[in-house]
Amino acid sequence: MPFSNKLPKGTPTLSYEFFPPKTPEGWGLLYNSLEDAKRESLDFISVTYGAGGSTREKTLELTGRTQNELGLDTMSHLTCVGHSKEELHLILQSLSEQNIPAIMALRGDPPQGQSNFTIHPDGFAHATDLIAYIKQNFCFVIGAACYPEGHTESPNVTQDIAYLKLKQDKGADFAVTQLFFDNSAFYHFRDNAQKAGVQIPIIAGIMPVKSLQQLDRFRSLSGCSFPNNLIEGLQNRNEAEQAEFGIEFGIQQCADLLDNGIAGIHLYTLNRSEASARIISGLRDLGYFR
Ligand SMILES: Cc1cc2nc3c(=O)[nH]c(=O)nc-3n(C[C@H](O)[C@H](O)[C@H](O)COP(=O)(O)OP(=O)(O)OC[C@H]3O[C@@H](n4cnc5c(N)ncnc54)[C@H](O)[C@@H]3O)c2cc1C
């Protein structure tokens, strides 16, 4: 069943996120992970869109290949950064011609070295504008980003929820969260979003943890919080033990989300699918995604 049909039925989806690599070794890793993705019978995969430069063309090339050569239902990310409406239209047209079923419509982060998002003079200021444009002009399933612990530029989560509702009203079919580790923060966000009228399915973006060292980076990227049991479980363990604990934590986090009606699990693979595959295998052993 296509994932766009599964979501409204309340059947949880399973998906992976990839990015276009910059080096030949990176492409090797990615292709191994894509082979793994095929074996996992995922509902879809997604490919991120860079802040600028040649990786953007690689996203378009890669999505065409994953969709049409590997047969993986693919969601292409697209951002407003540095693009006029006309350019965005041409990109969307090309994605449509390649039969890409879904777009993750984003404003995007500023390119490296710039601290603020600059609106292109002929472009869009917010994801909501891009979502509305796609809805009016194309037939894609539209995904949007959401932030259980607040977007870094947002004064508070209530404001973010209001923009998530606007994303829904403009045409988003579902949302995927920023990475988070504290399920209680997510449930709080989801309850408040529902109270504010958000009805679209919200898929959890889950990052497999490999080490204690990574947590600082995750926090600076996303502003997420870490439950004590995650920090304590990683402390006083060697590298291999930390990676094992991270997988067990991921399995338990996803199982709890699935028990509490999550719309789907989207694993941020960072192009290395081993940990994500172990999490899925652990979930299948517990009776999920069978
Ligand atoms: C699932 C997911 C996938 C992502 N993939 C990518 C990717 O491929 N490439 C990439 O560069 N980045 C990606 N990002 C990061 C994302 O681009 C950044 O978080 C970016 O800063 C915000 O994008 P957005 O689409 O949420 O923007 P917006 O929804 O436009 O939000 C940006 C800020 O503006 C505020 N805001 C939103 N709408 C309005 C409005 N209508 N009026 C006024 N203020 C508003 C929000 O509160 C927020 O503070 C992803 C994030 C997530 C969660």
The ligand as a MOL file (V3000), in Angstrom:
LIG
                    3D

  0  0  0     0  0            999 V3000
M  V30 BEGIN CTAB
M  V30 COUNTS 53 58 0 0 0
M  V30 BEGIN ATOM
M  V30 1 C 12.1040 16.4790 8.9960 0
M  V30 2 C 13.0760 17.5720 8.6430 0
M  V30 3 C 13.7660 17.5250 7.4350 0
M  V30 4 C 14.6610 18.5650 7.0920 0
M  V30 5 N 15.3410 18.4810 5.9070 0
M  V30 6 C 16.1640 19.4980 5.5270 0
M  V30 7 C 16.8130 19.5120 4.2490 0
M  V30 8 O 16.6890 18.5710 3.4620 0
M  V30 9 N 17.5870 20.5750 3.9260 0
M  V30 10 C 17.7470 21.6490 4.7770 0
M  V30 11 O 18.4510 22.6110 4.4210 0
M  V30 12 N 17.1540 21.6620 5.9950 0
M  V30 13 C 16.3660 20.6230 6.3880 0
M  V30 14 N 15.7380 20.6640 7.6070 0
M  V30 15 C 16.0170 21.7730 8.5220 0
M  V30 16 C 15.0760 22.9690 8.2380 0
M  V30 17 O 15.3050 23.4540 6.9360 0
M  V30 18 C 15.3740 24.0340 9.2730 0
M  V30 19 O 14.9400 23.6180 10.5380 0
M  V30 20 C 14.8570 25.4340 8.9240 0
M  V30 21 O 15.4820 26.3520 9.8090 0
M  V30 22 C 13.3560 25.6030 9.0430 0
M  V30 23 O 12.6870 24.9640 8.0320 0
M  V30 24 P 11.0770 24.8920 8.0770 0
M  V30 25 O 10.6590 24.2710 6.8210 0
M  V30 26 O 10.6170 24.2970 9.3410 0
M  V30 27 O 10.7820 26.4610 8.0560 0
M  V30 28 P 9.5470 27.3310 8.4790 0
M  V30 29 O 8.3580 26.5020 8.7520 0
M  V30 30 O 9.4410 28.4140 7.4770 0
M  V30 31 O 10.0140 27.9080 9.8850 0
M  V30 32 C 11.1670 28.7450 10.0440 0
M  V30 33 C 10.9340 29.7050 11.2020 0
M  V30 34 O 9.9270 30.6580 10.8330 0
M  V30 35 C 8.7710 30.5350 11.6610 0
M  V30 36 N 7.6240 30.5010 10.7300 0
M  V30 37 C 7.1320 29.4350 10.0590 0
M  V30 38 N 6.1140 29.7990 9.2420 0
M  V30 39 C 5.9770 31.1260 9.4000 0
M  V30 40 C 5.1060 32.0770 8.8170 0
M  V30 41 N 4.1950 31.7180 7.9050 0
M  V30 42 N 5.2450 33.3810 9.1970 0
M  V30 43 C 6.1750 33.7440 10.0990 0
M  V30 44 N 7.0330 32.8760 10.6890 0
M  V30 45 C 6.9460 31.5790 10.3510 0
M  V30 46 C 8.9260 29.2230 12.4360 0
M  V30 47 O 8.3880 29.2960 13.7400 0
M  V30 48 C 10.4210 29.0400 12.4770 0
M  V30 49 O 11.0130 29.6940 13.5820 0
M  V30 50 C 14.8570 19.6380 7.9840 0
M  V30 51 C 14.1700 19.6700 9.2140 0
M  V30 52 C 13.2880 18.6560 9.5460 0
M  V30 53 C 12.5800 18.6870 10.8640 0
M  V30 END ATOM
M  V30 BEGIN BOND
M  V30 1 1 1 2
M  V30 2 1 2 3
M  V30 3 2 2 52
M  V30 4 2 3 4
M  V30 5 1 4 5
M  V30 6 1 4 50
M  V30 7 2 5 6
M  V30 8 1 6 7
M  V30 9 1 6 13
M  V30 10 2 7 8
M  V30 11 1 7 9
M  V30 12 1 9 10
M  V30 13 2 10 11
M  V30 14 1 10 12
M  V30 15 2 12 13
M  V30 16 1 13 14
M  V30 17 1 14 15
M  V30 18 1 14 50
M  V30 19 1 15 16
M  V30 20 1 16 17
M  V30 21 1 16 18
M  V30 22 1 18 19
M  V30 23 1 18 20
M  V30 24 1 20 21
M  V30 25 1 20 22
M  V30 26 1 22 23
M  V30 27 1 23 24
M  V30 28 2 24 25
M  V30 29 1 24 26
M  V30 30 1 24 27
M  V30 31 1 27 28
M  V30 32 2 28 29
M  V30 33 1 28 30
M  V30 34 1 28 31
M  V30 35 1 31 32
M  V30 36 1 32 33
M  V30 37 1 33 34
M  V30 38 1 33 48
M  V30 39 1 34 35
M  V30 40 1 35 36
M  V30 41 1 35 46
M  V30 42 1 36 37
M  V30 43 1 36 45
M  V30 44 2 37 38
M  V30 45 1 38 39
M  V30 46 1 39 40
M  V30 47 2 39 45
M  V30 48 1 40 41
M  V30 49 2 40 42
M  V30 50 1 42 43
M  V30 51 2 43 44
M  V30 52 1 44 45
M  V30 53 1 46 47
M  V30 54 1 46 48
M  V30 55 1 48 49
M  V30 56 2 50 51
M  V30 57 1 51 52
M  V30 58 1 52 53
M  V30 END BOND
M  V30 END CTAB
M  END
